[in-house]
Each structure stands twice: as C-alpha cells, then as structure tokens.
Amino acid sequence: MAVDRVPVLKRCRSLGLDPIYLGIDKKSNRESKRANKKVSEYGLQLREKQKAKFIYGVLEKPFRNYYEKAERLSGQTGENLMILLERRLDNVIFRMGFARTRREARQIVDHKHVLVNGKCVNIPSYLIKAGDVIEIREKSKGDTRYKLIMEVTAGRLVPAWLDVDQEALKGTVKALPAREEIDVPVDEMLIVELYSK
C-alpha cells in the first residue's frame, strides 16, 4: 500500500498551509525557499489539488475517482468534490473529535475500533450518509488512548452537521455538509480547472 512519508510540517510549509487544519498545534519557524517566486496559473491549480489531497490524506488515483464521481453528481463539481472528501469516515471521526489528526483517525478505522450503525467498518474511505450513527466500539471505549484524545480535542469545534456525545464516544450525522460548513482552505474551482484541461 502506498503511504505518503513526507514530514508534515515540511509539506505544510511547501503548500503554504497552516498545520492547524491537520489537527497539529506545532508551527514551523522556517521560511519556504520558494516564498517570493512567481507561480504560474498551472502551479496555483496544482497546489490547490495537492493541498486537498494532503489535508484529507488521499492519494492521486482515489482523488481522481472522487473528482469523476463529483462530476456525475448534480450541482457544482467543485462543491461536490469537497463534500465527498468531507464524508469520508476517517474525516468524520476527526471532525467528531475522536482522533487528534486525520492520520490517527485513519488508523483508528483501520484497527476496527469504529462502528457505523452498529456494524464494524474498517474502510477509511467509507462514505457516510445522513442519519448514520458512528461510535467507538464498546471494547475500545475504556482505552487510555481515548481518554488522552478527548483531553486534547475537548476544545475543538464540532461542525453543525454532526451531533456528538463526547462521554459515550458516539455521534450522529444530522445532515450532509454544505460547502459553507467545510472550513478547509482549498479553492476547489482551481482543482476543477486543472482537471478540465
């Protein structure tokens, strides 16, 4: 399986991204070497695509598949793409505050700690639907890992489209997210321009 092993802060620096969007509180003190260079139109489009892929932890081929699926849906392709990425199970676990970062959320899902509507799901790219009940399985709820995670994520804002019970490590998807509710610094129109060439 392909894994992105680039150091997170280094990648954030090159993409001009604040690590807080990944759930990381650290800051890099270094300046990007390309900070003052003029970027071409293609360069800007590519950077937006790389930003979206990096934030959600999606590799090129699955990302392309999401784009093609977003094109087939009614409405604007860019908005559909962002909503599809936001509906990934690993992202929803991160948004609910059951993981410090999306990478950790992916690991939690991979290790079969997550139940969706009472069934164990270990596919991080599983797309949730409105009305889904997501919880950490009973056997894992007592782990010290989750106590530590809940301490770190206690102050994190939960999006309006999710309803979370922090004590029971359980949450409900009230509705699918709208683009306005997704606080990711990505200009999806540039991604659409890049793929429509």
C-alpha positions in Angstrom: 0.0 0.0 0.0 1.3 3.5 -0.9 2.0 5.8 2.0 2.9 9.5 2.0 6.0 9.7 4.2 6.9 13.4 3.7 7.3 15.2 7.1 4.1 17.0 7.8 5.5 20.4 8.7 7.8 20.4 5.7 4.8 19.6 3.4 2.7 22.3 5.1 5.4 24.9 4.5 5.7 24.0 0.8 1.9 24.2 0.3 1.6 27.4 2.4 -0.8 25.6 4.7 -1.4 26.1 8.5 -0.8 22.8 10.3 -3.8 23.5 12.5 -6.1 22.3 9.6 -4.5 18.9 10.1 -5.1 18.9 13.8 -1.4 19.7 14.6 -0.6 22.6 17.0 3.1 22.9 16.1 4.4 25.7 13.9 7.4 25.7 11.6 9.8 28.6 12.1 11.4 28.2 8.7 10.5 30.1 5.6 9.7 28.3 2.3 12.6 28.7 -0.2 10.1 29.5 -2.9 8.2 32.1 -0.9 8.7 35.0 -3.3 8.8 33.2 -6.6 6.0 33.9 -9.1 3.7 30.9 -9.6 2.1 30.1 -12.9 -1.6 29.5 -13.3 -1.0 25.8 -13.6 1.2 25.9 -10.5 -1.6 27.5 -8.5 -4.1 24.9 -9.7 -1.7 22.1 -8.9 -1.0 23.5 -5.4 -4.7 23.6 -4.6 -5.1 19.9 -5.7 -2.1 18.9 -3.6 -3.5 20.8 -0.6 -6.8 19.0 -0.8 -5.0 15.6 -1.2 -2.7 16.3 1.7 -5.4 17.6 4.1 -7.6 14.6 3.5 -4.8 12.0 3.2 -5.9 10.8 -0.3 -3.5 9.6 -3.0 -3.7 10.6 -6.7 -5.8 7.7 -8.0 -8.6 7.8 -5.4 -8.6 11.6 -5.6 -9.2 11.3 -9.4 -12.0 8.9 -8.7 -13.6 11.3 -6.2 -13.4 14.0 -8.9 -15.1 11.8 -11.5 -17.8 10.9 -9.1 -18.3 14.6 -8.2 -18.7 15.4 -11.9 -21.5 12.8 -12.3 -23.5 14.3 -9.3 -25.9 17.2 -9.9 -24.7 20.6 -8.8 -21.2 22.2 -9.0 -18.4 19.8 -9.4 -16.0 21.6 -7.0 -18.5 21.7 -4.2 -19.5 18.1 -4.8 -15.8 17.1 -4.6 -15.3 18.9 -1.2 -18.5 17.3 0.2 -17.4 13.8 -0.9 -14.0 14.3 0.8 -15.7 15.6 3.9 -18.0 12.5 4.0 -15.0 10.0 4.4 -15.3 8.0 7.6 -11.8 8.9 8.7 -12.5 12.6 8.3 -15.8 12.3 10.2 -14.0 10.6 13.1 -11.5 13.5 13.1 -14.3 16.1 13.0 -16.2 14.4 15.9 -13.0 14.8 18.0 -12.4 11.0 18.4 -8.9 11.5 16.9 -6.2 14.2 17.1 -5.4 14.1 13.4 -6.9 12.6 10.2 -4.0 10.2 10.1 -4.8 8.9 13.6 -8.5 8.7 12.6 -7.5 6.6 9.6 -5.5 4.2 12.0 -8.5 4.0 14.4 -10.8 3.0 11.5 -8.2 0.5 10.1 -7.8 -1.2 13.5 -11.6 -1.9 13.6 -12.4 0.4 16.5 -15.4 2.1 14.7 -19.0 1.0 14.4 -21.3 2.6 11.8 -25.0 1.8 12.6 -23.8 -1.0 14.9 -21.6 -2.7 12.2 -17.8 -2.7 12.3 -16.4 -0.7 9.4 -12.6 -0.7 8.7 -12.5 1.2 5.4 -11.3 4.8 6.0 -12.8 5.9 2.6 -16.3 4.7 3.5 -18.8 7.5 2.7 -21.2 8.2 5.5 -24.8 9.2 4.9 -27.2 11.5 6.7 -28.7 9.6 9.8 -25.6 7.3 10.3 -24.7 6.6 13.9 -20.9 6.4 14.4 -19.4 5.2 17.6 -16.2 3.7 19.0 -16.8 0.0 19.8 -17.6 -0.9 23.4 -14.3 -2.9 23.8 -12.2 0.1 22.9 -14.1 2.8 24.9 -12.1 2.1 28.1 -8.7 2.5 26.4 -6.5 5.2 27.9 -5.8 6.3 24.3 -9.3 7.7 24.0 -9.1 9.5 27.4 -6.0 11.2 26.1 -7.6 12.0 22.8 -10.7 13.5 24.4 -8.5 15.7 26.6 -6.7 17.1 23.6 -9.8 17.6 21.4 -12.1 18.8 24.1 -12.0 22.4 22.9 -12.3 21.6 19.2 -15.4 22.9 17.5 -17.7 20.2 16.1 -19.4 21.1 12.8 -23.1 21.8 12.8 -23.9 18.8 10.6 -22.7 16.4 13.3 -24.2 15.7 16.7 -21.6 14.3 19.2 -21.8 12.8 22.7 -18.2 13.1 23.9 -18.8 11.0 27.0 -20.3 8.0 25.2 -17.8 8.4 22.2 -20.8 8.4 19.9 -22.1 10.7 17.2 -24.8 11.1 14.6 -24.6 12.6 11.2 -27.6 15.0 11.2 -27.2 16.0 7.5 -24.6 16.0 4.8 -22.3 19.0 5.0 -22.8 22.1 2.8 -19.7 23.7 1.3 -20.0 26.7 3.6 -19.6 24.4 6.6 -16.3 23.0 5.4 -13.5 25.1 6.8 -10.7 23.8 4.6 -8.6 26.5 2.9 -8.9 25.0 -0.6 -10.2 26.8 -3.7 -12.0 23.9 -5.4 -12.6 25.9 -8.6 -8.9 25.7 -9.4 -9.0 21.9 -9.0 -11.9 21.8 -11.4 -9.9 24.0 -13.9 -6.9 21.7 -13.6 -8.9 18.5 -14.3 -11.0 20.0 -17.1 -7.9 20.8 -19.3 
